[in-house]
Amino acid sequence: MNRPALAAVVTAVIVALGVAACSSSKKAASSTSSQVAGTVVVFAASSLKATFTALATNFEQANPGVKVVPSYGGSDTLAAQITQGAPVDVFAAASTATMGTVTKAGDGVGTPQVFAKNELEIAVSPSNPDHIGGLADVTKSGVKLALCAATVPCGAAATKAFAAAKLTPHPVTLEQDVASVLTKVELGEVDAGIVYQTDVKSAGGKVLGVNFAEAASAINSYPIVVVKTGKNPTAAQAFVNYVESQAGQQILQTAGFEQP
Amino acid sequence: MRADPRARVPYALFVPAGIGVAFLILPIAGLLIRAPWHQLPSLIGSPAVRTALRLSLETATAATAIAIVFGVPIAWVLARLEFRGRSLLRAFVTLPLVLPPVAGGIALLLAYGRRGVVGSEVLKVFGVSLPFTTAAVIVAETFVAMPFLIVSVEGSLRGVDVRYDHAAATLGASRMFTFVHVTLPMLGPGIAAGAMLCWARALGEFGATITFAGSYPGTTQTMPLQVYLALQDNPDAAIALSLVLLVVSVAILAGLRDRWLRA
């Protein structure tokens, strides 16, 4: 195929895709008035990935015609995208402070509701070679510790827990999200990492979770809200209701979340 | 630069070229327009930023030096030797160009990490492990940036007439003498261009660094990592930090270009 012909084909494909996208979005918008339908864009914190994927699937099955499009990331990154005008229907954050930046910017509909709570745990290798039994053990020299950076919720919570225990941690790394901390523990590059108990559960047998008393002073709340920039407020509210319903709570608790 | 009078200008090219230039420049313009300029002096002066900036400049320079030492010989092999599997070798050494940097970081952990294929043996014998050290930052940056140097130098080598090498050989020069005194001097501009590209890529490296080396102020937290972390709680600071990195890298690259490449 010569160059001009190729260019023509590429242009044709782009135009066709554009037309298809326009027509499908129009269809979605027109049918929302009567019942729950169309696309719901959900932004959720990284730590909610497994549960929200399950919640989305169940919600879609219960409401034929609805498509949930979830997107996961650090709560603060997602919040920044929403305040920059990203078209999002539902936002579920890993901290009330982060949710505050969205509601303060006037992007939330109503008051955010806390739908789950999560507690910190120490993640170590399944055999626990360093015999870590509490928060004091991870501050020992020779124990490589990974934490979240203090700017992300898991890091802020860890800072609070260490302060409550009057301990000074000496981490080798401050990761940008909780998933990265867990990965470093799973790969054995660090001896211990402070993560949420839901992360330990999601890792299956690849890491062992160690509870510690000070976690009680740094419990994380997960608020959820319908976002103004969204195109599908009816379905968005229905999804939020589903997360807060008994069926939704059941899925969250199976994953290790606590009831609000 | 003056237009060659014999060149027939295909005016239609100006349209996509103009759109392309605008596309590349507008984000930088956005950064400049939205930058909190009044914050800039205090940011550059802050110890945290100075530490990260110095770490970035040092590691990028070290990575470039390593890339030159190992990359130029690789480029020579790829350009001058005919052998089976040459295109396969080229594909392998340029793989980091297409590999997502985060995947590159995981690959580095699996090879040179504490439990890695090579890293676990090194830990056993020497008692050292690479991740979370400044050396790991240099390794990550070299991994991602060296292919840029290899591709660039290989291209220049193909442009250098191999008959000069032959002439040196007929005059009795050894192979190494020919490489050092004939091939290398003619390659100078090619290596300089490749090194700049490599340095610039190393300076902006994020994914492989944060995955393989982690992020800790003073040892592994380079400017791009600090920009990303700042974005989490203070977008204004992130913009300002990006600007610092941009200004410093443009200044250094422009300075070197004037000295090395009289283009």
Interface residues (C-beta under 8 A of the other chain):
Chain A: G74 D76 T77 A80 K144 A146 A149 T151 V152 P171 V172 T173 L174 E175 Q176 S180 T183 K184 L187 G188 E189 V190
Chain B: I106 L109 L110 G113 R114 R115 P131 F132 I210 T211 A213 G214 S215 Y216 P217 T220 Q221 L225 Y228 L229 A230 L231 Q232 D233 P235
